[in-house]
Amino acid sequence: MACCVLQITGLIFGGVGMVGTLAATVMPQWRVSAHIDSNIVVFETIWEGLWMDCVSHLGIRLQCKFYDSVLALPQPLEAFRALMCVAVVLSIISFLMAIVGVKYTHRTKDGPQGISIFILAAGVAFVLTGILVLIPVSWTGGTIIHDFYDPKVPTPLKRELGAALYVGWVSAALLIAAGAMYCSF
């Protein structure tokens, strides 16, 4: 009975982590403009994501623009795009493997070998997906924090951590937890 509860909990964690990975990939709030000066009136907020930049004017009007050229992007951004796309695909595959493993566990009580292969494969895939999500999210967060405290970076170019980074960290934690649950069988 505890085995079934742990499998369902891992499936829920993996599903929420999968949705969070997809959300963090498409959200434009990876880097958000920082307002450090004494000026309280802020007319626009700038969001920078993996796929587009957005400018919000007074919180009323939002204008988003996809990056013009893939070749003009910085190399870390290209790598982060690739890692997040691979993580999205791998999270979907691992979630489907976990569903098959849970269904197969409930249908057959005789063959523990078939059960452990699907569950173990899903667990390893979840852990790998969590690591793939953690790399670009943490790297971007570290860069933002480093640039924020660097006196050589001009104030208008300083950015803060965006909501997509927090979504990415939570989804990576959930994916790794789901993978640990499935690998514990």
BAMAR-114827 format. One record per residue (C-alpha): residue number from 1; residue in one letter; x, y, z. Coordinates in steps of 0.001 Angstrom, whole numbers. Example, Ala and Ser with C-alpha at 12.3 -4.5 7.8 and 13.67 -1.06 7.14 Angstrom:
BAMAR-114827
PT resi resn      c1      c2      c3
PT    1    A   12300   -4500    7800
PT    2    S   13670   -1060    7140
END
This chain:
BAMAR-114827
PT resi resn      c1      c2      c3
PT    1    M       0       0       0
PT    2    A    2809    2416     850
PT    3    C    4410    1486   -2461
PT    4    C    1308    2620   -4362
PT    5    V    1094    5895   -2430
PT    6    L    4763    6614   -3162
PT    7    Q    4253    5849   -6861
PT    8    I    1209    8124   -7124
PT    9    T    3029   10885   -5222
PT   10    G    5983   10536   -7588
PT   11    L    3605   10702  -10537
PT   12    I    2026   13903   -9196
PT   13    F    5435   15478   -8495
PT   14    G    6645   14467  -11960
PT   15    G    3526   15859  -13640
PT   16    V    3762   19184  -11823
PT   17    G    7502   19307  -12575
PT   18    M    6793   18609  -16252
PT   19    V    4261   21456  -16434
PT   20    G    6662   23745  -14546
PT   21    T    9470   22914  -16962
PT   22    L    7281   23806  -19914
PT   23    A    6122   27009  -18200
PT   24    A    9658   28102  -17310
PT   25    T   10768   27486  -20890
PT   26    V    8131   29691  -22490
PT   27    M    7891   32431  -19818
PT   28    P    9576   35732  -20739
PT   29    Q   10394   36609  -17100
PT   30    W   13871   35121  -16801
PT   31    R   15520   38508  -16276
PT   32    V   13487   41473  -15029
PT   33    S   14645   45083  -15024
PT   34    A   15859   46311  -11650
PT   35    H   14894   49719  -10336
PT   36    I   17631   50722   -7938
PT   37    D   17637   54498   -8159
PT   38    S   15772   56786   -5818
PT   39    N   13153   57368   -8529
PT   40    I    9977   55631   -7357
PT   41    V    7968   56326  -10508
PT   42    V    8583   53469  -12930
PT   43    F    7188   53831  -16426
PT   44    E    8312   50578  -17940
PT   45    T    9410   47148  -16892
PT   46    I   11623   45029  -19137
PT   47    W   11434   41238  -19189
PT   48    E   14017   39097  -20942
PT   49    G   13339   35440  -21669
PT   50    L   14737   32605  -23727
PT   51    W   12562   33373  -26722
PT   52    M   11494   37032  -26466
PT   53    D   11826   40390  -24772
PT   54    C    8782   42170  -23350
PT   55    V    8241   45756  -22228
PT   56    S    5358   46653  -19935
PT   57    H    4352   50323  -19969
PT   58    L    2883   51401  -16606
PT   59    G    1551   47878  -16124
PT   60    I   -1151   48580  -18713
PT   61    R     289   47795  -22123
PT   62    L    2583   44859  -22816
PT   63    Q    4683   44631  -25969
PT   64    C    6615   41458  -26685
PT   65    K    9050   40817  -29504
PT   66    F   10714   37546  -30460
PT   67    Y   14454   37675  -31002
PT   68    D   15184   38626  -34598
PT   69    S   17998   36228  -35396
PT   70    V   19101   32964  -33876
PT   71    L   22630   33649  -35054
PT   72    A   22819   36981  -33201
PT   73    L   22009   35452  -29803
PT   74    P   24706   35013  -27162
PT   75    Q   26039   31468  -26952
PT   76    P   24838   30854  -23365
PT   77    L   21285   31756  -24394
PT   78    E   21426   29311  -27296
PT   79    A   22689   26590  -24952
PT   80    F   19970   27382  -22395
PT   81    R   17317   27149  -25087
PT   82    A   18618   23757  -26165
PT   83    L   18852   22433  -22606
PT   84    M   15336   23563  -21737
PT   85    C   13867   22091  -24943
PT   86    V   15583   18767  -24246
PT   87    A   14318   18946  -20656
PT   88    V   10734   19500  -21829
PT   89    V   10866   16508  -24184
PT   90    L   12578   14317  -21594
PT   91    S   10082   15306  -18895
PT   92    I    7182   14277  -21141
PT   93    I    8866   10950  -21944
PT   94    S    9674   10262  -18293
PT   95    F    6116   11149  -17236
PT   96    L    4720    8717  -19804
PT   97    M    7155    6016  -18636
PT   98    A    6027    6620  -15058
PT   99    I    2369    6255  -16070
PT  100    V    3143    2969  -17833
PT  101    G    5148    1792  -14818
PT  102    V    2372    2624  -12362
PT  103    K    -279     978  -14534
PT  104    Y    1891   -2075  -15082
PT  105    T    2518   -2351  -11351
PT  106    H   -1192   -2496  -10591
PT  107    R   -2025   -5011  -13323
PT  108    T     582   -7669  -12595
PT  109    K    1517   -8868   -9143
PT  110    D    3756  -11724  -10326
PT  111    G    6565  -10104  -12304
PT  112    P    8684   -7681  -10269
PT  113    Q   11297   -7477  -13066
PT  114    G    9002   -5647  -15513
PT  115    I    7850   -3315  -12778
PT  116    S   11326   -2274  -11699
PT  117    I   12516   -1591  -15244
PT  118    F    9757     911  -16066
PT  119    I    9853    2537  -12650
PT  120    L   13655    2731  -12579
PT  121    A   13784    4159  -16132
PT  122    A   11220    6801  -15191
PT  123    G   13159    7650  -12023
PT  124    V   16460    8072  -13834
PT  125    A   14766   10150  -16547
PT  126    F   13130   12398  -13930
PT  127    V   16446   12975  -12152
PT  128    L   18194   13721  -15450
PT  129    T   15417   16129  -16423
PT  130    G   15692   17924  -13087
PT  131    I   19431   18359  -13596
PT  132    L   18873   19631  -17150
PT  133    V   16418   22236  -15823
PT  134    L   18673   23185  -12927
PT  135    I   21694   24036  -15102
PT  136    P   20317   26965  -17177
PT  137    V   18115   28285  -14368
PT  138    S   20918   28362  -11799
PT  139    W   23465   29662  -14288
PT  140    T   21158   32539  -15243
PT  141    G   20431   33278  -11588
PT  142    G   24134   33344  -10761
PT  143    T   24871   35665  -13678
PT  144    I   22073   38044  -12663
PT  145    I   23299   38188   -9054
PT  146    H   26903   38676  -10155
PT  147    D   25988   41496  -12549
PT  148    F   23717   43150   -9976
PT  149    Y   26548   43591   -7477
PT  150    D   29196   44397  -10083
PT  151    P   29968   48146   -9945
PT  152    K   31182   48085  -13569
PT  153    V   27692   47226  -14882
PT  154    P   25665   50406  -15514
PT  155    T   22507   50775  -13425
PT  156    P   20053   50612  -16377
PT  157    L   21521   47237  -17409
PT  158    K   21143   45594  -13990
PT  159    R   18487   42911  -13803
PT  160    E   16688   40975  -11078
PT  161    L   15619   37348  -10834
PT  162    G   12422   36743  -12773
PT  163    A    9479   34490  -11991
PT  164    A   10566   31899  -14567
PT  165    L   13705   31172  -12550
PT  166    Y   11674   30425   -9434
PT  167    V    9322   28215  -11448
PT  168    G   12365   26435  -12872
PT  169    W   13909   25841   -9443
PT  170    V   10661   24465   -8018
PT  171    S   10049   22227  -11035
PT  172    A   13646   20939  -10904
PT  173    A   13207   20103   -7220
PT  174    L    9929   18299   -7933
PT  175    L   11444   16357  -10827
PT  176    I   14429   15270   -8743
PT  177    A   12118   14299   -5862
PT  178    A    9947   12257   -8231
PT  179    G   13032   10582   -9655
PT  180    A   14305    9780   -6175
PT  181    M   10943    8241   -5273
PT  182    Y   10977    6020   -8345
PT  183    C   14646    5086   -7988
PT  184    S   14024    4011   -4389
PT  185    F   12016     995   -5595
END
